[in-house]
Amino acid sequence: MTAQKEKGRFKMPSAFTVLILIILVIAGVSLVLADPMITKATLPNVVMAPILGFVDAIDVSLFVLVLGGFLGVVNKTGVLYKGIASVVKKLNGRELLLIPILMIIFSVGGTTYGMAEETIAFYSLIVATMMAAGFDPLVGASVILLGAGAGVLGSTINPFAISVAVDTAKAAGIATNQGVIILLGAILWATTLAICIWYVMAYAKKVHNNPEASILSKQELSEAQNAFNSESNQGDTTLTTRGKVVLSLFAFSFLIMIISLIPWENFGITFFDSWTAWLTGESFGNWYFKELAAWFFIIAIVCGLVYRLKEKEIVDSFIAGAGDMIGVALVIAVSRGIYVIMSDTNLNDYILTHSANALNGMHAVPFTVMSYIIYLGLSFLIPSTSGLATGSIGIFAPLAQSLNLSPEVMIMIFTAACGLINLITPTSGVVMGGLAISKIDFSSWVKFSLKIIATILVANIVILSVAMIIF
């Protein structure tokens, strides 16, 4: 698979350069603004922002490294690529069906428990599968990023967005109707997912019929082929008994990951409370990145032993796999540095306060449109969904109610705008990390996703404006 043109192609700076530049810009803005709320950035603030971001993101960065080690051990056995090749062979011309099926599955994770950083675990597998099926790596990355992202954008019971926002509104004295929130979330989820599936399938079909139609550069395609395609093109897809067991353990490991992350207690389910804490000390529903790192570390060893790899082979392949993920872990960590310097300079509070003041006195439709636009900007600077909900809903929900507008729609404006910007923002560790694993430049992702982002934006604003009038 090759790209037609390279000449004159704009080359985006690396993810690290983009993130450091954003930190520098924020620091510069704090020096220019003359406001008593602003704490002017110092050289130590700038220097320490990426480092403190790493400290803040150490749990997810460690998880990414251990996950890389786990994938390294599984790849050493060769069973993963044989399994992928076998699945593609069985599809026999129906490869496009993979796209809506996988996107729906990822979107369910997004709308229910805010599946975001957790998707990092799937990029290598899905991109390899899509490339084996005759697509380019952009199709694989978009299946995950847009699939899960559509679910998060249309959150219904996502505890990291909806629950935090509702609790923050309640603390500010604003009662909300969960039924309205779930209904609006479901509408946003369904419309956004339909747009994403249609767009990705159209692009995938074009690339499948003509590999030259890929928008990726020759370098991107070459790097992806080296990373994902070398073993999946092997003719022999026969799996031994040990190979089948390892493949089953691989699938089982991700099943446990998904089950362990769903906040069962929020749904009144206590089935897992009494018997699932024996391994990590935390029961299913309370696992997060530390527990997941321990889980994948154990499964990596088990897979190696089952396949009868030698001790040195297990250790070396684990270290090599973790090494492949160092860049991803660092991108996620440095992206947290943006939030660190926003907090150090107090720019987050400054922006929130002035944004709320600008909305005061507006009627339903202009209020909705301007709130959505403001939240796009806020989400760029504060990519943490729960952090943004905590810092902003206590201001915006009372403002909406004071104007006789719906605080429920206000919460969904926050969720939709935050979800949209987190499909494309370089300040998101999920976006930059997923693209890094997929060997895709950020500029290529922007080129691919701009039309779909614009379409979703228009659809969101129409839905939310109508909802603000109705509710």
Secondary structure, DSSP 8 states (H G I E B T S, - for coil): ---S--TT------HHHHHHHHHHHHHHHHHH---TT-----HHHHHHHHHHHHHHTHHHHHHHHHHHHHHHHHHHHTHHHHHHHHHHHHHTT-GGGHHHHHHHHHHHHHHHH--SGGGGGGHHHHHHHHHHTT--HHHHHHHHHHHHHHHHHT-SS-IIIIIHHHHHHHHTT----HHHHHHHHHHHHHHHHHHHHHHHHHHHHHHHH-GGG--S-HHHHHHHIIIIITTTT-S-----HHHHHHHHHHHHHHHHHHHHHS-GGGGT--TTTTTS-TTTSS-TTS--HHHHHHHHHHHHHHHHHHTT--HHHHHHHHHHHHHHTHHHHHHHHHHHHHHHHHHHHTHHHHHHHHHHHHHTT--HHHHHHHHHHHHHHHHHH---HHHHHHHHHHHHHHHHHHTT--HHHHHHHHHHHHHHHTTT-TT-HHHHHHHHHHT--HHHHHHHHHHHHHHHHHHHHHHHHHHHHH-
